[in-house]
Amino acid sequence: MNYKTIAIDQSTSSTKAMLFDEQCRMTHRCNVDHRQYYPQAGWVEHDAEEIYGNMVAAIRQLLEQADCPANTEFSLAITNQRETVVVWDKETGCPVYHALVWQDNRGAALCAQLRQQGAADMVFSRSGLLIDPNFSATGVRWILDHVEGAREGAAKGRLLMGTIETWLIWRLTGGRSFFTDTTNASRTMLFNIHTMQWDDELLRLFDVPRSMLPEVLPCDAVYGETTVEGLFSTPITIAGVLGDSHGALVGQMCFGEGMGKVTYGTGSSVMVNIGEQPLTAPEGLVTSVGYSAFGHHYYGYEGNIYSTGATLKWIADQLKLVGHLREMEAEATSVDSTGGVYIVPAFAGLGAPWWRPDAKAAVVGMTFATTRAHFLRAALESIAYQVRDLIGVMAKATGGQLREICADGGPTRNRFLMQFQADQLSTPVVCTEVEDASAMGAVVMNGFARGMWTNTDEVKGLRKVTQVYEPHHTPAMDNLYEGWRNAVEMITSP
């Protein structure tokens, strides 16, 4: 039997369908972008129906491209943008409103109100999260409070809610499977990471009916069967589901305590495996479920950066300073410094460790001598500085400097950025041949669910290192970083 796994990576900007063989080698890939909606300043939305249609289209294109033999047995694994939340009517199958994206900031006022009411400690102790509009609970609350008929529909048990993977699974199975996994659940601000259950006190705080919530399964579970709208003559298994950052942790084989990864995407997630105890995160970070497999739950310290790849895309698409992102490295390295320019990309506020949703993006230090090259270099350097902000806190919390940082995502192709990152961290940055580590992690969980592997040691050899950027840390790196901290202070001071 010829066995293939289709991995869906439903990200903030697009839906990717990838085909993996039994050795976890990606052989084919298709990508379909979806539209971004910005109805007001600070509001970010997606059309959940468009995303589902794009997923089906991407799988169709993938199958046409791959032209697999008739005896091929397929299964489907899913990894997804986290926190983005959909509310839909289970009778009509239609969303009652656009999906509210993790970048959406409309819940900021509610978060401030809850913090003033003294709810922060309770939320943090139960969910492991800080009260912030980044997480799903405020999005659900906004939809229930502002969409006509939503609150009444929820009270009658007609409305369901879920992060993107839950919506996709529900649609793929014709409403038969209403599930989420532990990693996505742990990013909603409604889930208790100690009991591994939806938390009644958190549900009361955010006024979300329990009837709306999906059942929570481990990452290495079977989630149902689907024909993908008739693309397959017989149903295929959906198995292996986890959020994209958690998928990258697994795909980079960070199964040991103290192993960490950085996913460079639209935003960036920095996560370090802390083992099977949900330890209290240090200030500025959160504790999430890293992954669940073989009957065990593994936790991680995490910090999220809102704008990394998004900053580069803004420069290319909005400012049109480069025709394509590939051009950025050559021009940025045509100068030996930024000339004192710092870009603080708080386009949707600042995430960890600052947690300032009210912050606005700024460019600091420009003079008449500033050129496009200086600006582009400053944009790339801003990514490395934000990662250092988080790694420094994590290293201190875990007892010292991390052994290495595993890197994945499109920006890892930028050699200047990766070397500058290693230099800033004083830690080797390891890039692997699998650029899409999140999808790789979903495929690994799919294999666990199917019994292909019986423990994590059996898959560690699948991680193939392509390049290691050794650090060349000098006092100049610390001076540059101090300039970054000063620039952040300028936009966060009262």
VEXVOTOR-850023 format. One record per residue (C-alpha): x, y, z. Coordinates in Angstrom, 3 decimals, decimal comma, always signed. Layout:
N
<r u="X" v="Y" w="Z"/>
...
% end
This chain:
494
<r u="+0,000" v="+0,000" w="+0,000"/>
<r u="+1,242" v="+3,475" w="-0,924"/>
<r u="+0,536" v="+5,680" w="+2,112"/>
<r u="+0,429" v="+9,513" w="+2,010"/>
<r u="-0,461" v="+12,139" w="+4,569"/>
<r u="-2,042" v="+15,413" w="+3,491"/>
<r u="-1,106" v="+18,127" w="+5,957"/>
<r u="-3,165" v="+21,306" w="+6,077"/>
<r u="-1,421" v="+24,349" w="+7,486"/>
<r u="-4,154" v="+26,949" w="+7,772"/>
<r u="-2,213" v="+30,103" w="+8,566"/>
<r u="-3,069" v="+33,758" w="+9,044"/>
<r u="-2,470" v="+34,670" w="+5,407"/>
<r u="-3,112" v="+31,461" w="+3,461"/>
<r u="-4,044" v="+27,797" w="+3,455"/>
<r u="-1,266" v="+25,379" w="+2,524"/>
<r u="-1,835" v="+21,772" w="+1,551"/>
<r u="+1,247" v="+19,569" w="+1,640"/>
<r u="+1,778" v="+15,932" w="+0,758"/>
<r u="+4,122" v="+13,837" w="+2,919"/>
<r u="+5,346" v="+10,308" w="+2,312"/>
<r u="+5,834" v="+7,645" w="+5,006"/>
<r u="+9,314" v="+8,993" w="+5,812"/>
<r u="+7,783" v="+12,429" w="+6,512"/>
<r u="+9,308" v="+13,924" w="+3,381"/>
<r u="+7,221" v="+16,653" w="+1,801"/>
<r u="+6,817" v="+15,869" w="-1,895"/>
<r u="+4,208" v="+18,383" w="-3,092"/>
<r u="+2,710" v="+21,641" w="-1,910"/>
<r u="-0,082" v="+24,036" w="-2,885"/>
<r u="-0,932" v="+27,410" w="-1,403"/>
<r u="-4,124" v="+29,501" w="-1,568"/>
<r u="-4,238" v="+32,992" w="-0,049"/>
<r u="-7,306" v="+34,406" w="+1,628"/>
<r u="-8,473" v="+37,969" w="+2,049"/>
<r u="-7,736" v="+40,069" w="+5,121"/>
<r u="-10,533" v="+42,332" w="+6,372"/>
<r u="-9,800" v="+45,502" w="+8,355"/>
<r u="-13,224" v="+47,086" w="+9,015"/>
<r u="-11,842" v="+49,494" w="+11,614"/>
<r u="-8,481" v="+50,420" w="+13,042"/>
<r u="-7,307" v="+47,505" w="+15,188"/>
<r u="-9,941" v="+45,103" w="+13,802"/>
<r u="-8,808" v="+42,078" w="+11,778"/>
<r u="-11,211" v="+39,528" w="+10,316"/>
<r u="-11,262" v="+36,475" w="+8,029"/>
<r u="-14,098" v="+34,886" w="+6,080"/>
<r u="-14,345" v="+31,382" w="+7,558"/>
<r u="-16,313" v="+30,135" w="+4,547"/>
<r u="-13,570" v="+31,374" w="+2,231"/>
<r u="-10,958" v="+29,584" w="+4,323"/>
<r u="-12,874" v="+26,309" w="+4,155"/>
<r u="-13,317" v="+26,656" w="+0,392"/>
<r u="-9,641" v="+27,469" w="-0,020"/>
<r u="-8,683" v="+24,367" w="+1,948"/>
<r u="-10,764" v="+22,174" w="-0,351"/>
<r u="-9,304" v="+23,937" w="-3,405"/>
<r u="-5,753" v="+23,497" w="-2,093"/>
<r u="-6,302" v="+19,755" w="-1,543"/>
<r u="-7,800" v="+19,434" w="-5,035"/>
<r u="-4,783" v="+21,184" w="-6,563"/>
<r u="-2,417" v="+19,043" w="-4,505"/>
<r u="-3,996" v="+15,807" w="-5,722"/>
<r u="-3,896" v="+16,977" w="-9,337"/>
<r u="-0,270" v="+17,980" w="-8,965"/>
<r u="+0,814" v="+14,763" w="-7,241"/>
<r u="-1,120" v="+12,331" w="-9,494"/>
<r u="-0,807" v="+9,521" w="-6,927"/>
<r u="-1,418" v="+5,848" w="-7,840"/>
<r u="-4,925" v="+4,476" w="-7,429"/>
<r u="-3,895" v="+2,280" w="-4,483"/>
<r u="-2,682" v="+5,257" w="-2,417"/>
<r u="-4,167" v="+5,432" w="+1,062"/>
<r u="-4,531" v="+8,990" w="+2,353"/>
<r u="-5,103" v="+10,567" w="+5,735"/>
<r u="-5,436" v="+14,202" w="+6,738"/>
<r u="-3,567" v="+16,131" w="+9,454"/>
<r u="-4,277" v="+19,734" w="+10,443"/>
<r u="-2,305" v="+22,558" w="+11,990"/>
<r u="-3,713" v="+26,054" w="+12,195"/>
<r u="-3,431" v="+29,696" w="+13,109"/>
<r u="-4,325" v="+29,851" w="+16,769"/>
<r u="-6,774" v="+31,979" w="+18,738"/>
<r u="-8,661" v="+33,066" w="+15,604"/>
<r u="-12,242" v="+32,177" w="+16,475"/>
<r u="-15,391" v="+31,307" w="+14,515"/>
<r u="-18,975" v="+31,285" w="+15,797"/>
<r u="-21,516" v="+29,467" w="+13,632"/>
<r u="-25,078" v="+28,197" w="+13,601"/>
<r u="-25,079" v="+24,413" w="+13,824"/>
<r u="-28,444" v="+24,170" w="+12,052"/>
<r u="-27,543" v="+26,257" w="+8,998"/>
<r u="-23,799" v="+25,562" w="+9,128"/>
<r u="-23,130" v="+29,260" w="+8,512"/>
<r u="-20,902" v="+31,582" w="+10,553"/>
<r u="-22,864" v="+34,361" w="+12,224"/>
<r u="-19,972" v="+36,788" w="+11,649"/>
<r u="-16,493" v="+36,840" w="+10,183"/>
<r u="-13,816" v="+34,995" w="+12,138"/>
<r u="-12,054" v="+37,322" w="+14,566"/>
<r u="-8,319" v="+36,967" w="+14,010"/>
<r u="-5,742" v="+36,642" w="+16,765"/>
<r u="-4,411" v="+40,077" w="+15,721"/>
<r u="-7,814" v="+41,671" w="+16,359"/>
<r u="-7,750" v="+44,232" w="+19,139"/>
<r u="-11,441" v="+44,977" w="+19,697"/>
<r u="-11,410" v="+43,102" w="+23,004"/>
<r u="-8,868" v="+45,473" w="+24,547"/>
<r u="-11,454" v="+47,489" w="+26,493"/>
<r u="-12,996" v="+44,336" w="+27,985"/>
<r u="-9,531" v="+43,077" w="+28,938"/>
<r u="-8,734" v="+46,361" w="+30,663"/>
<r u="-12,054" v="+46,207" w="+32,522"/>
<r u="-11,417" v="+42,643" w="+33,724"/>
<r u="-7,920" v="+43,529" w="+34,887"/>
<r u="-9,323" v="+46,500" w="+36,832"/>
<r u="-11,860" v="+44,159" w="+38,430"/>
<r u="-9,003" v="+41,992" w="+39,706"/>
<r u="-9,563" v="+38,982" w="+37,433"/>
<r u="-5,994" v="+38,745" w="+36,135"/>
<r u="-4,660" v="+36,380" w="+38,814"/>
<r u="-7,591" v="+33,987" w="+38,470"/>
<r u="-7,301" v="+33,868" w="+34,680"/>
<r u="-3,540" v="+33,391" w="+34,836"/>
<r u="-3,668" v="+30,671" w="+37,495"/>
<r u="-6,275" v="+28,624" w="+35,619"/>
<r u="-5,535" v="+29,208" w="+31,930"/>
<r u="-1,818" v="+30,020" w="+32,121"/>
<r u="-2,566" v="+33,112" w="+30,017"/>
<r u="-2,541" v="+36,836" w="+30,552"/>
<r u="-5,794" v="+38,697" w="+29,941"/>
<r u="-5,289" v="+39,921" w="+26,398"/>
<r u="-7,434" v="+40,317" w="+23,241"/>
<r u="-4,966" v="+38,042" w="+21,444"/>
<r u="-6,777" v="+35,043" w="+22,945"/>
<r u="-10,134" v="+33,713" w="+21,745"/>
<r u="-12,438" v="+34,423" w="+24,685"/>
<r u="-12,828" v="+38,150" w="+24,066"/>
<r u="-13,610" v="+37,515" w="+20,391"/>
<r u="-16,427" v="+35,106" w="+21,259"/>
<r u="-17,760" v="+37,554" w="+23,844"/>
<r u="-17,735" v="+40,390" w="+21,295"/>
<r u="-19,666" v="+38,333" w="+18,742"/>
<r u="-22,247" v="+37,285" w="+21,313"/>
<r u="-22,700" v="+40,857" w="+22,528"/>
<r u="-22,683" v="+42,671" w="+19,167"/>
<r u="-24,096" v="+40,378" w="+16,474"/>
<r u="-27,873" v="+40,541" w="+16,317"/>
<r u="-29,478" v="+37,372" w="+17,640"/>
<r u="-26,166" v="+35,752" w="+18,621"/>
<r u="-26,674" v="+35,848" w="+22,374"/>
<r u="-30,194" v="+34,425" w="+22,020"/>
<r u="-29,005" v="+31,735" w="+19,609"/>
<r u="-26,240" v="+30,700" w="+22,004"/>
<r u="-28,686" v="+30,533" w="+24,926"/>
<r u="-30,886" v="+28,183" w="+22,893"/>
<r u="-27,912" v="+25,924" w="+22,104"/>
<r u="-27,898" v="+26,700" w="+18,380"/>
<r u="-24,473" v="+28,360" w="+18,163"/>
<r u="-21,097" v="+26,667" w="+18,245"/>
<r u="-17,670" v="+28,204" w="+18,624"/>
<r u="-14,231" v="+27,008" w="+17,774"/>
<r u="-10,804" v="+27,944" w="+16,610"/>
<r u="-10,064" v="+27,354" w="+12,946"/>
<r u="-9,240" v="+23,640" w="+13,179"/>
<r u="-12,569" v="+22,970" w="+14,915"/>
<r u="-14,455" v="+24,798" w="+12,165"/>
<r u="-12,602" v="+22,894" w="+9,423"/>
<r u="-13,143" v="+19,493" w="+11,068"/>
<r u="-16,834" v="+20,226" w="+11,638"/>
<r u="-17,278" v="+21,185" w="+7,982"/>
<r u="-15,160" v="+18,315" w="+6,657"/>
<r u="-17,262" v="+15,786" w="+8,575"/>
<r u="-20,617" v="+17,348" w="+7,798"/>
<r u="-21,088" v="+18,361" w="+11,429"/>
<r u="-20,433" v="+14,885" w="+12,842"/>
<r u="-17,164" v="+15,819" w="+14,567"/>
<r u="-17,097" v="+18,779" w="+16,929"/>
<r u="-13,606" v="+18,629" w="+18,425"/>
<r u="-10,612" v="+20,725" w="+19,289"/>
<r u="-7,225" v="+19,606" w="+20,578"/>
<r u="-5,524" v="+20,459" w="+23,854"/>
<r u="-3,098" v="+22,959" w="+22,323"/>
<r u="-5,723" v="+25,098" w="+20,623"/>
<r u="-7,989" v="+24,847" w="+23,677"/>
<r u="-5,171" v="+26,151" w="+25,852"/>
<r u="-5,059" v="+29,356" w="+23,799"/>
<r u="-8,707" v="+30,344" w="+24,251"/>
<r u="-8,542" v="+31,726" w="+27,840"/>
<r u="-11,449" v="+29,373" w="+28,626"/>
<r u="-9,463" v="+26,180" w="+29,314"/>
<r u="-7,935" v="+25,074" w="+32,608"/>
<r u="-4,440" v="+23,734" w="+31,904"/>
<r u="-4,329" v="+21,954" w="+35,283"/>
<r u="-7,587" v="+20,008" w="+34,991"/>
<r u="-7,393" v="+19,871" w="+31,156"/>
<r u="-11,076" v="+20,804" w="+30,988"/>
<r u="-13,139" v="+23,823" w="+30,017"/>
<r u="-13,285" v="+25,933" w="+33,157"/>
<r u="-16,663" v="+26,999" w="+34,559"/>
<r u="-15,291" v="+30,081" w="+36,292"/>
<r u="-13,592" v="+31,295" w="+33,117"/>
<r u="-16,762" v="+30,638" w="+31,128"/>
<r u="-18,730" v="+32,721" w="+33,630"/>
<r u="-16,169" v="+35,520" w="+33,511"/>
<r u="-16,419" v="+35,815" w="+29,727"/>
<r u="-20,135" v="+34,910" w="+29,634"/>
<r u="-19,675" v="+32,075" w="+27,128"/>
<r u="-22,193" v="+29,184" w="+27,334"/>
<r u="-20,610" v="+25,761" w="+27,756"/>
<r u="-22,976" v="+24,398" w="+25,091"/>
<r u="-20,972" v="+26,270" w="+22,448"/>
<r u="-17,699" v="+24,481" w="+23,207"/>
<r u="-16,182" v="+21,494" w="+21,390"/>
<r u="-14,918" v="+18,318" w="+23,017"/>
<r u="-11,178" v="+18,412" w="+23,705"/>
<r u="-8,972" v="+15,567" w="+22,389"/>
<r u="-5,211" v="+14,923" w="+22,543"/>
<r u="-3,146" v="+15,876" w="+19,515"/>
<r u="-2,547" v="+12,257" w="+18,523"/>
<r u="-6,252" v="+11,357" w="+18,292"/>
<r u="-8,503" v="+10,436" w="+15,373"/>
<r u="-10,907" v="+13,314" w="+14,727"/>
<r u="-13,247" v="+11,780" w="+12,171"/>
<r u="-13,535" v="+10,875" w="+8,508"/>
<r u="-14,130" v="+12,962" w="+5,387"/>
<r u="-14,389" v="+12,738" w="+1,616"/>
<r u="-13,297" v="+16,402" w="+1,359"/>
<r u="-16,426" v="+17,408" w="-0,546"/>
<r u="-16,252" v="+14,313" w="-2,729"/>
<r u="-12,573" v="+14,538" w="-3,691"/>
<r u="-12,157" v="+11,015" w="-2,298"/>
<r u="-14,498" v="+8,202" w="-3,271"/>
<r u="-14,196" v="+6,649" w="+0,192"/>
<r u="-13,724" v="+8,615" w="+3,437"/>
<r u="-10,206" v="+9,265" w="+4,684"/>
<r u="-9,157" v="+9,620" w="+8,340"/>
<r u="-8,546" v="+12,983" w="+10,001"/>
<r u="-5,837" v="+12,418" w="+12,607"/>
<r u="-3,148" v="+14,578" w="+14,157"/>
<r u="-4,285" v="+18,103" w="+15,069"/>
<r u="-2,483" v="+20,916" w="+16,872"/>
<r u="-1,915" v="+24,664" w="+16,711"/>
<r u="+0,784" v="+25,897" w="+14,375"/>
<r u="+3,325" v="+26,928" w="+17,013"/>
<r u="+2,883" v="+23,621" w="+18,827"/>
<r u="+3,192" v="+21,817" w="+15,503"/>
<r u="+6,541" v="+23,492" w="+14,999"/>
<r u="+7,671" v="+22,425" w="+18,493"/>
<r u="+6,895" v="+18,810" w="+17,545"/>
<r u="+8,168" v="+19,171" w="+13,971"/>
<r u="+11,486" v="+20,453" w="+15,309"/>
<r u="+11,563" v="+17,426" w="+17,638"/>
<r u="+11,726" v="+19,560" w="+20,793"/>
<r u="+10,627" v="+16,658" w="+22,969"/>
<r u="+13,116" v="+17,311" w="+25,792"/>
<r u="+12,808" v="+19,853" w="+28,572"/>
<r u="+14,675" v="+23,064" w="+27,795"/>
<r u="+14,496" v="+22,628" w="+24,033"/>
<r u="+13,046" v="+25,651" w="+22,248"/>
<r u="+11,950" v="+26,829" w="+18,844"/>
<r u="+11,121" v="+30,054" w="+17,041"/>
<r u="+8,480" v="+30,039" w="+14,323"/>
<r u="+8,950" v="+32,989" w="+12,001"/>
<r u="+5,601" v="+33,645" w="+10,361"/>
<r u="+3,181" v="+36,548" w="+10,095"/>
<r u="+3,882" v="+36,885" w="+13,779"/>
<r u="+6,339" v="+34,733" w="+15,663"/>
<r u="+5,991" v="+32,236" w="+18,457"/>
<r u="+8,839" v="+31,425" w="+20,806"/>
<r u="+8,206" v="+28,266" w="+22,800"/>
<r u="+10,316" v="+26,192" w="+25,194"/>
<r u="+9,357" v="+22,704" w="+26,377"/>
<r u="+9,082" v="+22,698" w="+30,204"/>
<r u="+7,951" v="+19,090" w="+30,671"/>
<r u="+4,816" v="+17,570" w="+32,182"/>
<r u="+4,157" v="+20,161" w="+34,893"/>
<r u="+2,268" v="+23,388" w="+34,036"/>
<r u="+4,752" v="+25,663" w="+35,763"/>
<r u="+3,861" v="+29,292" w="+36,347"/>
<r u="+5,307" v="+31,385" w="+33,554"/>
<r u="+7,688" v="+34,231" w="+34,358"/>
<r u="+6,434" v="+37,784" w="+33,947"/>
<r u="+5,577" v="+38,620" w="+30,363"/>
<r u="+5,188" v="+34,998" w="+29,234"/>
<r u="+2,404" v="+32,440" w="+29,309"/>
<r u="+2,153" v="+28,712" w="+29,918"/>
<r u="+0,362" v="+26,661" w="+27,245"/>
<r u="-0,042" v="+22,991" w="+26,460"/>
<r u="+2,927" v="+22,234" w="+24,217"/>
<r u="+1,443" v="+18,998" w="+22,885"/>
<r u="-0,423" v="+15,921" w="+24,094"/>
<r u="+0,598" v="+12,447" w="+22,983"/>
<r u="+0,701" v="+8,860" w="+24,254"/>
<r u="-1,532" v="+9,761" w="+27,179"/>
<r u="+0,724" v="+12,542" w="+28,487"/>
<r u="+0,523" v="+16,341" w="+28,360"/>
<r u="+3,656" v="+18,421" w="+27,847"/>
<r u="+3,703" v="+22,127" w="+28,558"/>
<r u="+5,636" v="+25,069" w="+27,248"/>
<r u="+6,564" v="+28,605" w="+28,168"/>
<r u="+5,599" v="+30,796" w="+25,269"/>
<r u="+5,714" v="+34,339" w="+24,094"/>
<r u="+4,062" v="+35,663" w="+20,969"/>
<r u="+5,277" v="+38,467" w="+18,758"/>
<r u="+2,526" v="+40,064" w="+16,728"/>
<r u="+4,465" v="+41,446" w="+13,757"/>
<r u="+7,543" v="+39,817" w="+12,259"/>
<r u="+6,870" v="+38,482" w="+8,754"/>
<r u="+3,900" v="+40,861" w="+8,664"/>
<r u="+6,345" v="+43,761" w="+8,965"/>
<r u="+8,260" v="+42,590" w="+5,919"/>
<r u="+5,037" v="+42,060" w="+3,975"/>
<r u="+3,909" v="+45,584" w="+4,889"/>
<r u="+7,156" v="+46,993" w="+3,552"/>
<r u="+6,779" v="+45,078" w="+0,289"/>
<r u="+3,019" v="+45,425" w="-0,248"/>
<r u="+2,127" v="+48,757" w="+1,330"/>
<r u="+5,298" v="+50,829" w="+1,108"/>
<r u="+6,494" v="+48,993" w="-2,029"/>
<r u="+10,135" v="+49,486" w="-1,039"/>
<r u="+10,965" v="+46,126" w="-2,587"/>
<r u="+9,300" v="+44,218" w="-5,407"/>
<r u="+9,612" v="+40,905" w="-3,578"/>
<r u="+10,712" v="+39,841" w="-0,114"/>
<r u="+13,638" v="+37,947" w="-1,683"/>
<r u="+15,178" v="+41,295" w="-2,624"/>
<r u="+15,284" v="+42,509" w="+0,957"/>
<r u="+18,398" v="+40,676" w="+2,139"/>
<r u="+20,670" v="+41,964" w="-0,638"/>
<r u="+19,701" v="+45,576" w="-0,083"/>
<r u="+19,742" v="+45,333" w="+3,713"/>
<r u="+23,272" v="+43,966" w="+3,674"/>
<r u="+24,497" v="+46,694" w="+1,294"/>
<r u="+24,973" v="+48,831" w="+4,423"/>
<r u="+26,851" v="+47,757" w="+7,542"/>
<r u="+24,293" v="+49,102" w="+10,006"/>
<r u="+20,901" v="+50,748" w="+10,221"/>
<r u="+22,494" v="+54,123" w="+10,826"/>
<r u="+20,754" v="+54,283" w="+14,196"/>
<r u="+17,284" v="+53,516" w="+12,810"/>
<r u="+14,958" v="+51,226" w="+14,779"/>
<r u="+11,547" v="+50,042" w="+13,632"/>
<r u="+9,196" v="+49,069" w="+16,446"/>
<r u="+6,490" v="+47,128" w="+14,540"/>
<r u="+3,583" v="+47,544" w="+16,951"/>
<r u="+1,030" v="+47,520" w="+14,126"/>
<r u="-1,367" v="+45,497" w="+16,293"/>
<r u="+0,148" v="+46,479" w="+19,622"/>
<r u="+3,082" v="+44,762" w="+21,297"/>
<r u="+2,839" v="+41,141" w="+22,448"/>
<r u="+5,106" v="+39,360" w="+24,900"/>
<r u="+6,880" v="+40,332" w="+27,043"/>
<r u="+5,391" v="+43,826" w="+26,819"/>
<r u="+1,670" v="+43,042" w="+26,412"/>
<r u="+0,764" v="+46,535" w="+25,294"/>
<r u="-2,207" v="+46,287" w="+22,908"/>
<r u="-2,416" v="+50,096" w="+22,885"/>
<r u="+1,106" v="+50,579" w="+21,479"/>
<r u="+1,481" v="+51,946" w="+17,948"/>
<r u="+4,223" v="+51,220" w="+15,431"/>
<r u="+7,053" v="+53,712" w="+15,162"/>
<r u="+10,299" v="+54,396" w="+13,345"/>
<r u="+12,958" v="+55,887" w="+15,592"/>
<r u="+16,279" v="+57,495" w="+14,726"/>
<r u="+15,830" v="+58,560" w="+11,103"/>
<r u="+17,910" v="+61,399" w="+9,687"/>
<r u="+18,425" v="+62,877" w="+6,215"/>
<r u="+21,159" v="+60,269" w="+5,808"/>
<r u="+18,682" v="+57,376" w="+6,195"/>
<r u="+18,295" v="+55,340" w="+3,018"/>
<r u="+15,974" v="+52,570" w="+1,920"/>
<r u="+18,711" v="+50,058" w="+2,764"/>
<r u="+18,896" v="+51,340" w="+6,348"/>
<r u="+15,131" v="+51,052" w="+6,653"/>
<r u="+15,067" v="+47,491" w="+5,304"/>
<r u="+17,895" v="+46,418" w="+7,578"/>
<r u="+16,086" v="+47,941" w="+10,568"/>
<r u="+12,965" v="+45,933" w="+9,694"/>
<r u="+14,921" v="+42,671" w="+9,666"/>
<r u="+16,771" v="+43,520" w="+12,856"/>
<r u="+13,462" v="+44,291" w="+14,606"/>
<r u="+12,539" v="+40,619" w="+14,277"/>
<r u="+15,735" v="+39,474" w="+15,987"/>
<r u="+15,363" v="+42,005" w="+18,792"/>
<r u="+11,806" v="+40,895" w="+19,562"/>
<r u="+12,907" v="+37,259" w="+19,713"/>
<r u="+15,755" v="+38,207" w="+22,049"/>
<r u="+13,234" v="+39,946" w="+24,320"/>
<r u="+11,511" v="+36,598" w="+24,828"/>
<r u="+14,478" v="+34,236" w="+24,830"/>
<r u="+16,137" v="+36,282" w="+27,556"/>
<r u="+13,150" v="+35,869" w="+29,872"/>
<r u="+12,828" v="+32,152" w="+29,053"/>
<r u="+16,501" v="+31,418" w="+29,567"/>
<r u="+16,393" v="+33,027" w="+32,985"/>
<r u="+13,256" v="+31,081" w="+33,945"/>
<r u="+14,692" v="+27,738" w="+32,837"/>
<r u="+17,991" v="+28,242" w="+34,640"/>
<r u="+20,353" v="+29,584" w="+32,036"/>
<r u="+21,132" v="+29,952" w="+28,357"/>
<r u="+19,289" v="+27,560" w="+26,041"/>
<r u="+21,400" v="+24,960" w="+24,239"/>
<r u="+20,075" v="+25,862" w="+20,820"/>
<r u="+17,095" v="+27,445" w="+19,115"/>
<r u="+15,355" v="+25,581" w="+16,301"/>
<r u="+14,036" v="+27,948" w="+13,652"/>
<r u="+11,345" v="+27,477" w="+11,042"/>
<r u="+9,208" v="+29,586" w="+8,724"/>
<r u="+9,762" v="+31,579" w="+5,544"/>
<r u="+12,115" v="+34,229" w="+7,025"/>
<r u="+14,631" v="+31,486" w="+7,890"/>
<r u="+15,708" v="+31,708" w="+4,235"/>
<r u="+17,135" v="+35,135" w="+5,043"/>
<r u="+20,725" v="+34,355" w="+5,977"/>
<r u="+21,423" v="+37,820" w="+7,342"/>
<r u="+18,469" v="+37,591" w="+9,719"/>
<r u="+19,412" v="+34,123" w="+10,977"/>
<r u="+23,036" v="+35,107" w="+11,620"/>
<r u="+22,006" v="+38,352" w="+13,297"/>
<r u="+19,576" v="+36,351" w="+15,417"/>
<r u="+22,302" v="+33,957" w="+16,567"/>
<r u="+24,608" v="+36,892" w="+17,312"/>
<r u="+21,948" v="+38,637" w="+19,374"/>
<r u="+21,093" v="+35,492" w="+21,345"/>
<r u="+24,632" v="+34,165" w="+21,832"/>
<r u="+22,988" v="+30,832" w="+20,985"/>
<r u="+23,226" v="+28,608" w="+17,892"/>
<r u="+20,227" v="+28,926" w="+15,574"/>
<r u="+19,445" v="+25,610" w="+13,880"/>
<r u="+17,530" v="+25,521" w="+10,604"/>
<r u="+16,194" v="+22,256" w="+9,224"/>
<r u="+15,285" v="+21,040" w="+5,763"/>
<r u="+11,588" v="+21,161" w="+6,634"/>
<r u="+10,630" v="+24,807" w="+6,276"/>
<r u="+7,053" v="+24,001" w="+7,261"/>
<r u="+7,766" v="+22,544" w="+10,689"/>
<r u="+4,166" v="+23,109" w="+11,811"/>
<r u="+2,906" v="+20,772" w="+9,089"/>
<r u="+5,649" v="+18,311" w="+9,948"/>
<r u="+4,439" v="+18,276" w="+13,565"/>
<r u="+0,880" v="+17,524" w="+12,445"/>
<r u="+2,161" v="+14,651" w="+10,298"/>
<r u="+4,098" v="+13,253" w="+13,273"/>
<r u="+0,934" v="+13,371" w="+15,404"/>
<r u="-0,948" v="+11,715" w="+12,568"/>
<r u="+1,612" v="+8,901" w="+12,609"/>
<r u="+1,266" v="+8,539" w="+16,383"/>
<r u="-2,516" v="+8,293" w="+16,000"/>
<r u="-2,177" v="+5,577" w="+13,337"/>
<r u="+0,387" v="+3,597" w="+15,333"/>
<r u="+3,157" v="+4,220" w="+12,827"/>
<r u="+5,481" v="+5,171" w="+15,692"/>
<r u="+5,086" v="+4,184" w="+19,322"/>
<r u="+7,275" v="+6,819" w="+21,009"/>
<r u="+8,980" v="+10,112" w="+20,303"/>
<r u="+12,465" v="+8,584" w="+20,059"/>
<r u="+11,419" v="+6,834" w="+16,852"/>
<r u="+10,852" v="+10,145" w="+15,037"/>
<r u="+13,799" v="+12,223" w="+16,230"/>
<r u="+15,900" v="+11,093" w="+13,294"/>
<r u="+13,414" v="+12,668" w="+10,887"/>
<r u="+14,777" v="+16,115" w="+11,760"/>
<r u="+17,432" v="+16,945" w="+9,165"/>
<r u="+19,576" v="+19,977" w="+9,966"/>
<r u="+20,445" v="+22,094" w="+6,918"/>
<r u="+22,394" v="+24,911" w="+8,539"/>
<r u="+23,576" v="+25,979" w="+11,958"/>
<r u="+24,270" v="+29,661" w="+12,522"/>
<r u="+26,932" v="+29,873" w="+15,207"/>
<r u="+26,824" v="+33,046" w="+17,299"/>
<r u="+29,465" v="+35,745" w="+17,066"/>
<r u="+28,374" v="+37,818" w="+20,009"/>
<r u="+30,276" v="+41,021" w="+20,700"/>
<r u="+29,622" v="+44,024" w="+22,958"/>
<r u="+28,304" v="+45,780" w="+19,845"/>
<r u="+25,358" v="+43,364" w="+19,830"/>
<r u="+24,421" v="+44,451" w="+23,347"/>
<r u="+24,753" v="+48,122" w="+22,394"/>
<r u="+22,396" v="+47,612" w="+19,458"/>
<r u="+19,940" v="+45,778" w="+21,693"/>
<r u="+20,048" v="+48,582" w="+24,245"/>
<r u="+19,056" v="+50,946" w="+21,429"/>
<r u="+16,113" v="+48,694" w="+20,650"/>
<r u="+14,961" v="+48,692" w="+24,275"/>
<r u="+15,178" v="+52,477" w="+24,331"/>
<r u="+13,061" v="+52,679" w="+21,167"/>
<r u="+10,403" v="+50,414" w="+22,713"/>
<r u="+10,447" v="+52,517" w="+25,854"/>
<r u="+9,677" v="+55,597" w="+23,777"/>
<r u="+6,363" v="+54,167" w="+22,546"/>
<r u="+5,328" v="+52,414" w="+25,752"/>
<r u="+6,040" v="+55,134" w="+28,303"/>
<r u="+2,968" v="+56,977" w="+29,653"/>
% end
